[in-house]
Amino acid sequence: MNTGRRILLGRVAGAFGVRGELKLLSWTEPRDALFRYQPWILRSGDTEREVTGVRGRDTGKAVIATFPGVDTRELAEAMNGTEIWVPRDRLPPPAPGEYYWVDLEGLKVETTDGVALGTVSHLFETGANDVMVVSGERERLIPFVSGQYITSVDFDAGKVVVDWDPDF
C-alpha cells in the first residue's frame, strides 16, 4: 500500500437501498471524477485497506457506489464514515493558478513586507471562501483569496506571500 502523501477525496455517507450500494460525499470536480483515481485507500478509525474496482454514478442528488464484496445493506451501513484517500501522485497536475490544498501544507507564510507568520497547517472551506490556517507563534486564519490576501504561491521557494497585517 502506498504510504506517501495522500489526499482525502471523499467519505462514505451511508447505505443506499438494500443491495449494498453506498452514498458517497465526493470532493472532486465533477463529483463522479472520484472513480478515476483508484485504487482507493479506505480508512475507518485505525484500520486501512486498499480497494479497487469500485463502480458508481452521480445521480444529481448523490454519488452512489458499488464496492466489491459489499452486497447487503448491513455491510454498507458498517462502512458509514469511512474515508476515501488516494496517493497524491494519482491526481493530475493542477491548472496554472490552482493548487491542491495538500500541496500548500507545510509551506512558509510571510507578509509582503517579509514578516514570517509561520507555516500552512491546513485549509478549510467556509462557503464564502476557503481559509488558510497558519501556525506560528499563534494561529492565524487568512482567507485564501488570490490577488486580495494571497499575493503569490512559490513552490520552488516553499512559501506563500500574503497581504496580511502581522498583528491581526
OpenMM code with the backbone's topology and positions (N, CA, C; nanometers):
from openmm import Vec3, app, unit

residues = "MET ASN THR GLY ARG ARG ILE LEU LEU GLY ARG VAL ALA GLY ALA PHE GLY VAL ARG GLY GLU LEU LYS LEU LEU SER TRP THR GLU PRO ARG ASP ALA LEU PHE ARG TYR GLN PRO TRP ILE LEU ARG SER GLY ASP THR GLU ARG GLU VAL THR GLY VAL ARG GLY ARG ASP THR GLY LYS ALA VAL ILE ALA THR PHE PRO GLY VAL ASP THR ARG GLU LEU ALA GLU ALA MET ASN GLY THR GLU ILE TRP VAL PRO ARG ASP ARG LEU PRO PRO PRO ALA PRO GLY GLU TYR TYR TRP VAL ASP LEU GLU GLY LEU LYS VAL GLU THR THR ASP GLY VAL ALA LEU GLY THR VAL SER HIS LEU PHE GLU THR GLY ALA ASN ASP VAL MET VAL VAL SER GLY GLU ARG GLU ARG LEU ILE PRO PHE VAL SER GLY GLN TYR ILE THR SER VAL ASP PHE ASP ALA GLY LYS VAL VAL VAL ASP TRP ASP PRO ASP PHE".split()
positions = [
    Vec3(0.0844, -0.1176, 0.0000),
    Vec3(0.0000, 0.0000, 0.0000),
    Vec3(0.0888, 0.1238, 0.0000),
    Vec3(0.0519, 0.2242, -0.0786),
    Vec3(0.1280, 0.3485, -0.0892),
    Vec3(0.1208, 0.4239, 0.0429),
    Vec3(0.2363, 0.4575, 0.0976),
    Vec3(0.2393, 0.5293, 0.2256),
    Vec3(0.2871, 0.6727, 0.2083),
    Vec3(0.2983, 0.7209, 0.0822),
    Vec3(0.3393, 0.8587, 0.0571),
    Vec3(0.2276, 0.9557, 0.0903),
    Vec3(0.2426, 1.0789, 0.0444),
    Vec3(0.1425, 1.1826, 0.0688),
    Vec3(0.0090, 1.1420, 0.0073),
    Vec3(-0.0970, 1.1637, 0.0816),
    Vec3(-0.2313, 1.1243, 0.0380),
    Vec3(-0.3265, 1.2428, 0.0431),
    Vec3(-0.4323, 1.2302, -0.0339),
    Vec3(-0.5367, 1.3325, -0.0366),
    Vec3(-0.6705, 1.2666, -0.0058),
    Vec3(-0.7455, 1.3295, 0.0837),
    Vec3(-0.8800, 1.2840, 0.1168),
    Vec3(-0.9739, 1.3337, 0.0079),
    Vec3(-1.0348, 1.2402, -0.0658),
    Vec3(-1.1222, 1.2783, -0.1764),
    Vec3(-1.2695, 1.2584, -0.1473),
    Vec3(-1.3004, 1.1850, -0.0409),
    Vec3(-1.4414, 1.1627, -0.0136),
    Vec3(-1.4630, 1.0826, 0.1127),
    Vec3(-1.5911, 1.0531, 0.1373),
    Vec3(-1.6292, 0.9784, 0.2573),
    Vec3(-1.7589, 0.9041, 0.2277),
    Vec3(-1.7724, 0.7871, 0.2867),
    Vec3(-1.8974, 0.7122, 0.2759),
    Vec3(-1.9996, 0.7816, 0.3654),
    Vec3(-2.1142, 0.8176, 0.3077),
    Vec3(-2.2170, 0.8922, 0.3810),
    Vec3(-2.3327, 0.8039, 0.4257),
    Vec3(-2.3318, 0.6760, 0.3876),
    Vec3(-2.4390, 0.5878, 0.4317),
    Vec3(-2.4763, 0.4867, 0.3259),
    Vec3(-2.5694, 0.4014, 0.3636),
    Vec3(-2.6188, 0.2978, 0.2729),
    Vec3(-2.7237, 0.3573, 0.1792),
    Vec3(-2.7371, 0.2952, 0.0619),
    Vec3(-2.8369, 0.3376, -0.0358),
    Vec3(-2.9082, 0.2123, -0.0837),
    Vec3(-3.0314, 0.1973, -0.0497),
    Vec3(-3.1072, 0.0800, -0.0913),
    Vec3(-3.0717, -0.0426, -0.0084),
    Vec3(-3.1100, -0.1603, -0.0601),
    Vec3(-3.0919, -0.2847, 0.0156),
    Vec3(-2.9873, -0.3782, -0.0445),
    Vec3(-2.9246, -0.3399, -0.1561),
    Vec3(-2.8295, -0.4282, -0.2242),
    Vec3(-2.6828, -0.3950, -0.1975),
    Vec3(-2.6568, -0.3140, -0.0949),
    Vec3(-2.5184, -0.2849, -0.0607),
    Vec3(-2.4592, -0.1623, -0.1268),
    Vec3(-2.5403, -0.0862, -0.1976),
    Vec3(-2.4868, 0.0372, -0.2563),
    Vec3(-2.4648, 0.1401, -0.1458),
    Vec3(-2.3726, 0.2328, -0.1737),
    Vec3(-2.3366, 0.3340, -0.0746),
    Vec3(-2.3507, 0.4737, -0.1312),
    Vec3(-2.3911, 0.5669, -0.0455),
    Vec3(-2.3889, 0.7091, -0.0808),
    Vec3(-2.2513, 0.7621, -0.0423),
    Vec3(-2.1907, 0.8388, -0.1317),
    Vec3(-2.0586, 0.8961, -0.1059),
    Vec3(-2.0646, 1.0483, -0.1080),
    Vec3(-1.9859, 1.1091, -0.0231),
    Vec3(-1.9557, 1.2507, -0.0353),
    Vec3(-1.8272, 1.2567, -0.1165),
    Vec3(-1.8262, 1.3349, -0.2218),
    Vec3(-1.7083, 1.3457, -0.3073),
    Vec3(-1.6658, 1.4911, -0.3147),
    Vec3(-1.5347, 1.5128, -0.2976),
    Vec3(-1.4817, 1.6482, -0.3061),
    Vec3(-1.4064, 1.6695, -0.4366),
    Vec3(-1.4327, 1.5859, -0.5370),
    Vec3(-1.3729, 1.6062, -0.6686),
    Vec3(-1.4689, 1.6884, -0.7526),
    Vec3(-1.4175, 1.7425, -0.8600),
    Vec3(-1.4982, 1.8208, -0.9515),
    Vec3(-1.4764, 1.7674, -1.0913),
    Vec3(-1.5740, 1.7092, -1.1588),
    Vec3(-1.7085, 1.6805, -1.1100),
    Vec3(-1.7052, 1.5708, -1.0024),
    Vec3(-1.8158, 1.5576, -0.9332),
    Vec3(-1.8199, 1.4655, -0.8182),
    Vec3(-1.7856, 1.3214, -0.8547),
    Vec3(-1.8281, 1.2765, -0.9721),
    Vec3(-1.8020, 1.1365, -1.0084),
    Vec3(-1.6600, 1.1138, -1.0607),
    Vec3(-1.5779, 1.2188, -1.0674),
    Vec3(-1.4362, 1.2020, -1.1035),
    Vec3(-1.3637, 1.1190, -0.9982),
    Vec3(-1.4208, 1.1099, -0.8810),
    Vec3(-1.3662, 1.0287, -0.7721),
    Vec3(-1.3316, 0.8875, -0.8187),
    Vec3(-1.4119, 0.8311, -0.9063),
    Vec3(-1.3931, 0.6931, -0.9508),
    Vec3(-1.2698, 0.6756, -1.0402),
    Vec3(-1.2161, 0.7843, -1.0942),
    Vec3(-1.0982, 0.7770, -1.1828),
    Vec3(-0.9676, 0.7506, -1.1073),
    Vec3(-0.9658, 0.7729, -0.9768),
    Vec3(-0.8404, 0.7739, -0.9018),
    Vec3(-0.8180, 0.6479, -0.8183),
    Vec3(-0.8671, 0.5353, -0.8650),
    Vec3(-0.8476, 0.4105, -0.7927),
    Vec3(-0.7093, 0.3550, -0.8202),
    Vec3(-0.6525, 0.2760, -0.7326),
    Vec3(-0.7134, 0.2219, -0.6109),
    Vec3(-0.7284, 0.3274, -0.5023),
    Vec3(-0.8295, 0.3071, -0.4178),
    Vec3(-0.8538, 0.3930, -0.3034),
    Vec3(-0.7946, 0.3295, -0.1788),
    Vec3(-0.7614, 0.4124, -0.0839),
    Vec3(-0.7230, 0.3662, 0.0489),
    Vec3(-0.8393, 0.4042, 0.1391),
    Vec3(-0.9073, 0.3037, 0.1917),
    Vec3(-1.0210, 0.3280, 0.2795),
    Vec3(-0.9712, 0.3311, 0.4230),
    Vec3(-1.0086, 0.4356, 0.4955),
    Vec3(-0.9651, 0.4488, 0.6341),
    Vec3(-1.0878, 0.4624, 0.7233),
    Vec3(-1.0943, 0.3735, 0.8214),
    Vec3(-1.2008, 0.3777, 0.9210),
    Vec3(-1.1358, 0.3568, 1.0566),
    Vec3(-1.1311, 0.4634, 1.1369),
    Vec3(-1.0606, 0.4552, 1.2647),
    Vec3(-0.9129, 0.4326, 1.2392),
    Vec3(-0.8568, 0.3273, 1.2992),
    Vec3(-0.7149, 0.2945, 1.2809),
    Vec3(-0.6927, 0.1923, 1.1699),
    Vec3(-0.7993, 0.1524, 1.1027),
    Vec3(-0.7911, 0.0472, 1.0019),
    Vec3(-0.7859, 0.1073, 0.8617),
    Vec3(-0.6943, 0.0555, 0.7807),
    Vec3(-0.6846, 0.0961, 0.6403),
    Vec3(-0.6831, -0.0274, 0.5528),
    Vec3(-0.7451, -0.0131, 0.4358),
    Vec3(-0.7357, -0.1195, 0.3358),
    Vec3(-0.7480, -0.0555, 0.1985),
    Vec3(-0.6857, -0.1221, 0.1035),
    Vec3(-0.6889, -0.0731, -0.0339),
    Vec3(-0.8011, -0.1433, -0.1083),
    Vec3(-0.8704, -0.0691, -0.1928),
    Vec3(-0.9791, -0.1271, -0.2717),
    Vec3(-0.9704, -0.0725, -0.4133),
    Vec3(-1.0025, -0.1585, -0.5066),
    Vec3(-1.0103, -0.1190, -0.6467),
    Vec3(-1.1347, -0.1839, -0.7049),
    Vec3(-1.1809, -0.1341, -0.8168),
    Vec3(-1.2994, -0.1919, -0.8797),
    Vec3(-1.4292, -0.1335, -0.8297),
    Vec3(-1.4231, -0.0195, -0.7605),
    Vec3(-1.5458, 0.0464, -0.7165),
    Vec3(-1.6099, 0.1112, -0.8390),
    Vec3(-1.7380, 0.0878, -0.8542),
    Vec3(-1.8129, 0.1472, -0.9655),
    Vec3(-1.9153, 0.2434, -0.9077),
    Vec3(-1.9536, 0.3442, -0.9863),
    Vec3(-2.0531, 0.4363, -0.9340),
    Vec3(-2.1047, 0.5340, -1.0360),
    Vec3(-2.1947, 0.6189, -0.9856),
    Vec3(-2.2595, 0.7170, -1.0717),
    Vec3(-2.3037, 0.8365, -0.9878),
    Vec3(-2.3159, 0.9509, -1.0528),
    Vec3(-2.3697, 1.0706, -0.9889),
    Vec3(-2.5151, 1.0796, -1.0320),
    Vec3(-2.6060, 1.0720, -0.9364),
    Vec3(-2.7494, 1.0745, -0.9689),
    Vec3(-2.8041, 1.2163, -0.9738),
    Vec3(-2.7193, 1.3146, -0.9432),
    Vec3(-2.7665, 1.4524, -0.9346),
    Vec3(-2.7907, 1.4908, -0.7899),
    Vec3(-2.8485, 1.3986, -0.7147),
    Vec3(-2.8704, 1.4226, -0.5714),
    Vec3(-2.7552, 1.3675, -0.4887),
    Vec3(-2.6966, 1.2579, -0.5344),
    Vec3(-2.5892, 1.1927, -0.4577),
    Vec3(-2.4993, 1.1136, -0.5512),
    Vec3(-2.3806, 1.0816, -0.5019),
    Vec3(-2.2917, 0.9901, -0.5724),
    Vec3(-2.3167, 0.8528, -0.5101),
    Vec3(-2.3502, 0.7569, -0.5938),
    Vec3(-2.3834, 0.6217, -0.5487),
    Vec3(-2.2749, 0.5269, -0.5980),
    Vec3(-2.2297, 0.4368, -0.5098),
    Vec3(-2.1189, 0.3471, -0.5455),
    Vec3(-2.1511, 0.2039, -0.5067),
    Vec3(-2.0891, 0.1124, -0.5829),
    Vec3(-2.0927, -0.0298, -0.5523),
    Vec3(-1.9493, -0.0737, -0.5278),
    Vec3(-1.9227, -0.1256, -0.4070),
    Vec3(-1.7904, -0.1723, -0.3689),
    Vec3(-1.7838, -0.3235, -0.3841),
    Vec3(-1.6722, -0.3773, -0.4332),
    Vec3(-1.6574, -0.5229, -0.4404),
    Vec3(-1.6745, -0.5848, -0.3010),
    Vec3(-1.7548, -0.6894, -0.2928),
    Vec3(-1.7739, -0.7607, -0.1670),
    Vec3(-1.8756, -0.6985, -0.0733),
    Vec3(-1.9305, -0.5839, -0.1092),
    Vec3(-2.0340, -0.5204, -0.0258),
    Vec3(-2.1656, -0.5380, -0.0999),
    Vec3(-2.2462, -0.6351, -0.0548),
    Vec3(-2.3673, -0.6667, -0.1291),
    Vec3(-2.4931, -0.6725, -0.0427),
    Vec3(-2.4839, -0.6250, 0.0813),
    Vec3(-2.6026, -0.6158, 0.1666),
    Vec3(-2.6073, -0.4779, 0.2308),
    Vec3(-2.7255, -0.4393, 0.2714),
    Vec3(-2.7403, -0.3101, 0.3387),
    Vec3(-2.6579, -0.3068, 0.4680),
    Vec3(-2.6519, -0.4185, 0.5394),
    Vec3(-2.5780, -0.4249, 0.6657),
    Vec3(-2.4284, -0.3982, 0.6433),
    Vec3(-2.3713, -0.4592, 0.5398),
    Vec3(-2.2297, -0.4346, 0.5093),
    Vec3(-2.2077, -0.2891, 0.4689),
    Vec3(-2.3030, -0.2342, 0.3935),
    Vec3(-2.2928, -0.0942, 0.3517),
    Vec3(-2.3019, -0.0013, 0.4726),
    Vec3(-2.3945, -0.0277, 0.5636),
    Vec3(-2.4094, 0.0563, 0.6823),
    Vec3(-2.2839, 0.0535, 0.7690),
    Vec3(-2.2172, -0.0601, 0.7729),
    Vec3(-2.0948, -0.0726, 0.8527),
    Vec3(-1.9820, 0.0146, 0.7983),
    Vec3(-1.9915, 0.0576, 0.6732),
    Vec3(-1.8876, 0.1414, 0.6121),
    Vec3(-1.9142, 0.2906, 0.6300),
    Vec3(-2.0263, 0.3264, 0.6904),
    Vec3(-2.0605, 0.4675, 0.7078),
    Vec3(-1.9459, 0.5421, 0.7776),
    Vec3(-1.9069, 0.6562, 0.7211),
    Vec3(-1.7998, 0.7370, 0.7781),
    Vec3(-1.6605, 0.7020, 0.7284),
    Vec3(-1.6469, 0.5925, 0.6541),
    Vec3(-1.5159, 0.5523, 0.6022),
    Vec3(-1.4636, 0.6598, 0.5072),
    Vec3(-1.3386, 0.6984, 0.5270),
    Vec3(-1.2761, 0.7999, 0.4432),
    Vec3(-1.2141, 0.7364, 0.3196),
    Vec3(-1.2187, 0.8104, 0.2086),
    Vec3(-1.1618, 0.7649, 0.0815),
    Vec3(-1.0395, 0.8516, 0.0506),
    Vec3(-0.9222, 0.7898, 0.0572),
    Vec3(-0.7953, 0.8580, 0.0324),
    Vec3(-0.7318, 0.8018, -0.0940),
    Vec3(-0.6529, 0.8850, -0.1617),
    Vec3(-0.5736, 0.8380, -0.2754),
    Vec3(-0.4337, 0.8959, -0.2634),
    Vec3(-0.3345, 0.8254, -0.3160),
    Vec3(-0.1997, 0.8819, -0.3192),
    Vec3(-0.1996, 1.0095, -0.4027),
    Vec3(-0.1295, 1.1103, -0.3575),
    Vec3(-0.1236, 1.2399, -0.4269),
    Vec3(-0.0789, 1.2238, -0.5713),
    Vec3(0.0124, 1.1309, -0.5966),
    Vec3(0.0656, 1.1163, -0.7322),
    Vec3(-0.0341, 1.0561, -0.8314),
    Vec3(-0.1516, 1.0138, -0.7848),
    Vec3(-0.2557, 0.9622, -0.8744),
    Vec3(-0.3363, 1.0746, -0.9389),
    Vec3(-0.3248, 1.1963, -0.8838),
    Vec3(-0.4043, 1.3076, -0.9344),
    Vec3(-0.3303, 1.3822, -1.0446),
    Vec3(-0.4043, 1.4385, -1.1397),
    Vec3(-0.3388, 1.5143, -1.2463),
    Vec3(-0.2802, 1.6438, -1.1915),
    Vec3(-0.1818, 1.7010, -1.2613),
    Vec3(-0.1272, 1.8284, -1.2146),
    Vec3(-0.2369, 1.9350, -1.2170),
    Vec3(-0.2370, 2.0245, -1.1180),
    Vec3(-0.3384, 2.1306, -1.1188),
    Vec3(-0.3127, 2.2297, -1.2316),
    Vec3(-0.4173, 2.2975, -1.2732),
    Vec3(-0.4057, 2.4009, -1.3762),
    Vec3(-0.3269, 2.5190, -1.3196),
    Vec3(-0.2675, 2.5998, -1.4055),
    Vec3(-0.1948, 2.7177, -1.3560),
    Vec3(-0.2845, 2.8037, -1.2668),
    Vec3(-0.2299, 2.8445, -1.1524),
    Vec3(-0.3059, 2.9260, -1.0584),
    Vec3(-0.3972, 2.8473, -0.9663),
    Vec3(-0.4012, 2.7142, -0.9833),
    Vec3(-0.4803, 2.6285, -0.8953),
    Vec3(-0.3856, 2.5427, -0.8138),
    Vec3(-0.4329, 2.4985, -0.6974),
    Vec3(-0.3485, 2.4222, -0.6066),
    Vec3(-0.4301, 2.3133, -0.5393),
    Vec3(-0.3657, 2.2011, -0.5142),
    Vec3(-0.4243, 2.1043, -0.4235),
    Vec3(-0.3885, 2.1515, -0.2832),
    Vec3(-0.4850, 2.1526, -0.1949),
    Vec3(-0.4600, 2.2013, -0.0597),
    Vec3(-0.3436, 2.1283, 0.0053),
    Vec3(-0.3362, 1.9979, -0.0152),
    Vec3(-0.2298, 1.9196, 0.0482),
    Vec3(-0.0915, 1.9680, 0.0045),
    Vec3(-0.0808, 2.0239, -0.1161),
    Vec3(0.0486, 2.0747, -0.1636),
    Vec3(0.0886, 2.2044, -0.0943),
    Vec3(-0.0086, 2.2771, -0.0395),
    Vec3(0.0204, 2.4011, 0.0305),
    Vec3(0.0638, 2.3775, 0.1756),
    Vec3(0.0194, 2.2649, 0.2318),
    Vec3(0.0501, 2.2356, 0.3714),
    Vec3(0.2007, 2.2261, 0.3929),
    Vec3(0.2494, 2.2966, 0.4947),
    Vec3(0.3908, 2.2952, 0.5268),
    Vec3(0.4697, 2.4096, 0.4648),
    Vec3(0.4100, 2.4833, 0.3695),
    Vec3(0.4806, 2.5970, 0.3108),
    Vec3(0.4917, 2.7099, 0.4137),
    Vec3(0.6021, 2.7846, 0.4084),
    Vec3(0.6198, 2.9012, 0.4945),
    Vec3(0.5255, 3.0111, 0.4462),
    Vec3(0.4803, 3.0922, 0.5405),
    Vec3(0.3928, 3.2042, 0.5079),
    Vec3(0.4591, 3.3319, 0.5582),
    Vec3(0.4686, 3.4296, 0.4676),
    Vec3(0.5233, 3.5590, 0.5077),
    Vec3(0.4418, 3.6693, 0.4439),
    Vec3(0.4496, 3.7867, 0.5057),
    Vec3(0.3767, 3.9020, 0.4532),
    Vec3(0.4530, 3.9617, 0.3352),
    Vec3(0.3886, 4.0537, 0.2668),
    Vec3(0.4530, 4.1222, 0.1543),
    Vec3(0.5735, 4.2031, 0.2007),
    Vec3(0.5806, 4.2338, 0.3314),
    Vec3(0.6950, 4.3057, 0.3885),
    Vec3(0.8024, 4.2103, 0.4410),
    Vec3(0.7830, 4.0789, 0.4216),
    Vec3(0.8830, 3.9818, 0.4622),
    Vec3(0.8727, 3.9348, 0.6069),
    Vec3(0.7634, 3.9666, 0.6754),
    Vec3(0.7441, 3.9218, 0.8132),
    Vec3(0.6953, 3.7772, 0.8123),
    Vec3(0.7697, 3.6888, 0.8779),
    Vec3(0.7323, 3.5463, 0.8838),
    Vec3(0.6135, 3.5289, 0.9775),
    Vec3(0.5096, 3.4579, 0.9288),
    Vec3(0.3899, 3.4325, 1.0095),
    Vec3(0.3821, 3.2882, 1.0581),
    Vec3(0.4555, 3.1974, 0.9940),
    Vec3(0.4503, 3.0561, 1.0313),
    Vec3(0.4428, 2.9695, 0.9076),
    Vec3(0.3749, 2.8564, 0.9192),
    Vec3(0.3584, 2.7642, 0.8063),
    Vec3(0.2108, 2.7304, 0.7883),
    Vec3(0.1764, 2.6890, 0.6674),
    Vec3(0.0392, 2.6481, 0.6384),
    Vec3(0.0126, 2.5165, 0.7101),
    Vec3(-0.0830, 2.5180, 0.8006),
    Vec3(-0.1233, 2.3969, 0.8719),
    Vec3(-0.2218, 2.3175, 0.7860),
    Vec3(-0.3275, 2.3850, 0.7425),
    Vec3(-0.4292, 2.3226, 0.6587),
    Vec3(-0.5217, 2.4316, 0.6052),
    Vec3(-0.6142, 2.3928, 0.5215),
    Vec3(-0.7147, 2.4838, 0.4691),
    Vec3(-0.8516, 2.4230, 0.4951),
    Vec3(-0.9515, 2.5097, 0.5002),
    Vec3(-1.0880, 2.4593, 0.5108),
    Vec3(-1.1820, 2.5520, 0.4363),
    Vec3(-1.2995, 2.4996, 0.4054),
    Vec3(-1.3990, 2.5704, 0.3263),
    Vec3(-1.5014, 2.6317, 0.4205),
    Vec3(-1.5421, 2.7556, 0.3919),
    Vec3(-1.6440, 2.8191, 0.4748),
    Vec3(-1.7732, 2.8450, 0.3999),
    Vec3(-1.7727, 2.8272, 0.2710),
    Vec3(-1.8890, 2.8620, 0.1908),
    Vec3(-1.8630, 2.9929, 0.1177),
    Vec3(-1.8210, 3.0967, 0.1920),
    Vec3(-1.7899, 3.2254, 0.1295),
    Vec3(-1.6567, 3.2177, 0.0568),
    Vec3(-1.5565, 3.1593, 0.1225),
    Vec3(-1.4248, 3.1420, 0.0610),
    Vec3(-1.3472, 3.0392, 0.1428),
    Vec3(-1.2381, 2.9909, 0.0848),
    Vec3(-1.1520, 2.8974, 0.1574),
    Vec3(-1.0665, 2.9768, 0.2560),
    Vec3(-1.0267, 2.9102, 0.3648),
    Vec3(-0.9461, 2.9755, 0.4677),
    Vec3(-0.8188, 2.8953, 0.4894),
    Vec3(-0.7056, 2.9660, 0.4915),
    Vec3(-0.5761, 2.9041, 0.5168),
    Vec3(-0.5430, 2.9229, 0.6648),
    Vec3(-0.5127, 2.8136, 0.7331),
    Vec3(-0.4751, 2.8184, 0.8735),
    Vec3(-0.3225, 2.8203, 0.8806),
    Vec3(-0.2690, 2.9257, 0.9413),
    Vec3(-0.1244, 2.9437, 0.9516),
    Vec3(-0.0849, 2.9243, 1.0977),
    Vec3(0.0045, 2.8290, 1.1211),
    Vec3(0.0537, 2.8038, 1.2568),
    Vec3(0.1912, 2.8664, 1.2713),
    Vec3(0.2055, 2.9473, 1.3747),
    Vec3(0.3324, 3.0131, 1.4053),
    Vec3(0.3367, 3.0390, 1.5537),
    Vec3(0.3791, 3.1604, 1.5913),
    Vec3(0.3780, 3.1935, 1.7340),
    Vec3(0.2345, 3.1966, 1.7851),
    Vec3(0.1407, 3.2112, 1.6912),
    Vec3(-0.0024, 3.1943, 1.7194),
    Vec3(-0.0710, 3.1517, 1.5904),
    Vec3(-0.1925, 3.1063, 1.6008),
    Vec3(-0.2652, 3.0609, 1.4822),
    Vec3(-0.3357, 3.1790, 1.4163),
    Vec3(-0.3261, 3.1848, 1.2832),
    Vec3(-0.3944, 3.2884, 1.2063),
    Vec3(-0.4837, 3.2215, 1.1024),
    Vec3(-0.5994, 3.2802, 1.0792),
    Vec3(-0.6917, 3.2336, 0.9755),
    Vec3(-0.6931, 3.3403, 0.8672),
    Vec3(-0.6429, 3.3047, 0.7496),
    Vec3(-0.6308, 3.4007, 0.6405),
    Vec3(-0.7171, 3.3537, 0.5240),
    Vec3(-0.8110, 3.4386, 0.4787),
    Vec3(-0.8925, 3.3995, 0.3634),
    Vec3(-0.8025, 3.3695, 0.2438),
    Vec3(-0.8255, 3.2542, 0.1801),
    Vec3(-0.7446, 3.2170, 0.0646),
    Vec3(-0.8077, 3.2786, -0.0605),
    Vec3(-0.7848, 3.4102, -0.0764),
    Vec3(-0.8393, 3.4847, -0.1891),
    Vec3(-0.7210, 3.5398, -0.2670),
    Vec3(-0.6950, 3.4783, -0.3831),
    Vec3(-0.5814, 3.5207, -0.4663),
    Vec3(-0.6009, 3.6635, -0.5139),
    Vec3(-0.4916, 3.7394, -0.5087),
    Vec3(-0.4954, 3.8778, -0.5530),
    Vec3(-0.5364, 3.9746, -0.4443),
    Vec3(-0.6145, 3.9278, -0.3474),
    Vec3(-0.6549, 4.0165, -0.2383),
    Vec3(-0.5688, 3.9910, -0.1143),
    Vec3(-0.5669, 3.8674, -0.0662),
    Vec3(-0.4858, 3.8336, 0.0510),
    Vec3(-0.3672, 3.7437, 0.0150),
    Vec3(-0.3850, 3.6586, -0.0837),
    Vec3(-0.2773, 3.5693, -0.1276),
    Vec3(-0.2082, 3.6365, -0.2461),
    Vec3(-0.0861, 3.6855, -0.2220),
    Vec3(-0.0118, 3.7563, -0.3259),
    Vec3(0.0567, 3.6595, -0.4210),
    Vec3(0.1202, 3.5545, -0.3645),
    Vec3(0.1858, 3.4564, -0.4503),
    Vec3(0.2043, 3.3251, -0.3759),
    Vec3(0.2124, 3.2192, -0.4538),
    Vec3(0.2448, 3.0860, -0.4035),
    Vec3(0.3657, 3.0411, -0.4839),
    Vec3(0.4759, 3.0166, -0.4157),
    Vec3(0.6007, 2.9792, -0.4817),
    Vec3(0.6480, 2.8454, -0.4251),
    Vec3(0.6177, 2.7370, -0.4975),
    Vec3(0.6557, 2.6037, -0.4504),
    Vec3(0.8073, 2.5862, -0.4504),
    Vec3(0.8770, 2.6479, -0.5470),
    Vec3(1.0229, 2.6357, -0.5520),
    Vec3(1.0874, 2.6982, -0.4285),
    Vec3(1.0345, 2.8117, -0.3836),
    Vec3(1.0873, 2.8782, -0.2639),
    Vec3(1.0228, 2.8234, -0.1369),
    Vec3(0.9156, 2.7440, -0.1534),
    Vec3(0.8478, 2.6857, -0.0372),
    Vec3(0.7732, 2.7863, 0.0472),
    Vec3(0.7107, 2.8862, -0.0206),
    Vec3(0.6424, 2.9873, 0.0599),
    Vec3(0.5194, 3.0453, -0.0092),
    Vec3(0.4330, 3.0984, 0.0763),
    Vec3(0.3140, 3.1722, 0.0346),
    Vec3(0.3329, 3.3142, 0.0864),
    Vec3(0.3160, 3.4126, -0.0015),
    Vec3(0.3258, 3.5523, 0.0391),
    Vec3(0.1840, 3.6064, 0.0488),
    Vec3(0.1559, 3.6718, 0.1636),
    Vec3(0.0214, 3.7219, 0.1900),
    Vec3(0.0224, 3.8723, 0.2176),
    Vec3(-0.0826, 3.9382, 0.1777),
    Vec3(-0.1040, 4.0789, 0.2112),
    Vec3(-0.1905, 4.0777, 0.3377),
    Vec3(-0.1222, 4.0712, 0.4524),
    Vec3(-0.1917, 4.0497, 0.5803),
    Vec3(-0.1175, 4.1233, 0.6905),
    Vec3(-0.1903, 4.1885, 0.7774),
    Vec3(-0.1304, 4.2590, 0.8909),
    Vec3(-0.0818, 4.1556, 0.9916),
    Vec3(0.0481, 4.1542, 1.0222),
    Vec3(0.1002, 4.0518, 1.1155),
    Vec3(0.0424, 4.0641, 1.2566),
    Vec3(-0.0159, 4.1798, 1.2907),
    Vec3(-0.0761, 4.1960, 1.4226),
    Vec3(-0.2195, 4.1434, 1.4267),
    Vec3(-0.2734, 4.1064, 1.3122),
    Vec3(-0.4120, 4.0593, 1.3066),
    Vec3(-0.4174, 3.9096, 1.3181),
] * unit.nanometer
topology = app.Topology()
chain = topology.addChain("A")
for resn in residues:
    res = topology.addResidue(resn, chain)
    for name in ("N", "CA", "C"):
        topology.addAtom(name, app.Element.getBySymbol(name[0]), res)
